[in-house]
Amino acid sequence: MRERLYIFDTTLRDGAQSLGVTFSLADKLLIARMLDELGLDYIEGGYPGANPTDTAFFAEKRPLPSAKLTAFGMTKRAGRSVSNDPGFADLLKADADAVCLVAKSWDYHVEVALGITLDENLEAVTDSVRAVREAGREALIDCEHFFDGYKANPGYALACARAAHEAGARWVVLCDTNGGTLPHEVAAIVAEVAKAVPGDHLGIHTHNDTENAVANTLAAVQAGARQIQGTLNGLGERCGNANLTALIPTILLKPGFADRFETGVTAEKLKKLTHASRLLDEVLNRAPDRQAAYVGESAFAHKGGIHVSAVQKDPRTYEHVPPEAVGNARKLLVSNQAGRSNILAELERVGIEVARDDPHVGLLLEEVKRRESVGYAYEGADASFELLARRMLGEVPQFFAVESFRVMVERRHNALGQLITISEATVKVRVAGEIVMSVGEGNGPVHALDQALRRDLGKYQDYIRDLDLVDYKVRILTGGSDAVTRVLIETRDRKTHSRWFTVGVSPNIVDASFEALIDSITYKLLRDKAPAPETLAA
Ligand SMILES: [Zn+2]
């Protein structure tokens, strides 16, 4: 019998503290779904009541079948009753399965930062945990600065942990908030705490300020903690949080952990890890870390001649785990084999069945490589990848053809003397032998083009009526002599609530956006099995 180890993701809360990271509501919904599909136990969604995006996120319909959605906030203020603390009351009202409260456990912080007595702080912990439970939510307490607090005053730090546990907190989470604690200290302190609070109620939350967040988390698990907290790609303020993209495969694949523990992430779900990591980067408009453990592009790349020939004889010569286990791929810089298995894995992921030796696979590989060399990236654009593959298999009819488009951007003063910018687009489309011309207006050229294109698609108009452009991301890629623009578009179907992503690349931002828009509409027509134009024209 293996023991259950719980995984708590805080990408959307602590991870949002990273410099340069802001999640939109659409980003949060997408990432939450992705984390849920990975099989994580808890998803910390943010601070409802304290921040408008987070409040909207908790109010949104967001089916997360397996994970417990967790709201984050502070313990109630000392000297006030729970019902007299409006911030705390708002937190309890949020539509969440669990509530994680941050509490002080370092005597110095209680007296200096909070300015209350040590007993008042313990009372706040007890009352807050009880209130969370009475509201029908699972309670977690994040003991802030626990390790520094323990070093300064072990008795008080332990008293905080015990108070939370005795009040009924499901998890007492020991936080290395400043990130300066080392693995041998974490091991010793967690072992001591586990004598007062049982390990299956202890969590660990570490930061990476000495590049030891993952090591500290593993040390805590060995010392008895049974919940681990972290973020995808190690996002988080300063040097980041414990990196779940490294922790999860370590726990699932490495002896000493794999044989002792089980998590909600199955071997099958683990194969989605590389995709999840890259999708997060794509959503955040960040370049993926090529050298990231397990999921980086070069994590299984072999360059030196001796390495390559040894890996071809037996991959175990230079690989600590098989790349497929985490959804990554071996890269041998002399062979095409790696690319082929990569493409096959991607095809399977988007639901296209082809035989392993189908010649289309090689052609598709060549085309993807060519496109990637000019700036395309399909990690974040499943719909465009699927279209590319199905086009190659001859499964995509030319529903419509854009004969021409024109976009005008005008900046002028309006009647009130305010400076305004408006865009107007004209699109000429051929649909089933018929030419349709439409004009659209918008606050920018892409918006105007989208409006024009969707105003009239002739016989296909009914298919695209419920589309919304949800999100639009632009990245300027520099490399070679000229900069090119990559545009990623997220589209939603209001009726079915499904979403898909498409990509376009061009030196011209309007062209790149247009390409992604066309893919998005074509994808919708294909998915809804719209009839080919020949059958319409007849
Ligand atoms: Zn933290």
Boltz pocket constraint, residues with backbone or C-beta under 6 A from the ligand:
constraints:
  - pocket:
      binder: B
      contacts: [[A, 14], [A, 177], [A, 205], [A, 206], [A, 207], [A, 241]]
      max_distance: 6.0
